[in-house]
Amino acid sequence: QAVVTQRCASCHSANPTQPGFASAPGGIILDTPEQTKQQAQRVFQRAVQNKDMPLANMTQMTDAERALIGTWFESGAN
């Protein structure tokens, strides 16, 4: 959750803090571990497989952080 909070939630939040985002893109909110678990497949696909999130890597997610998300997802997203 720490990686998601740091790298994703500035846009994907009920109250985005990233300039230019009035609401969470696609309605995907990742403020809590439960919300993140509900979106686990999508987070994995976009951040790990496609590497197209964060958008233009604006929050500078590292390859190590992407690998951590991958491990989390592949171990059951718990």
Order of alpha helices (4+ residues) and beta strands (2+ residues): alpha-alpha-alpha-alpha
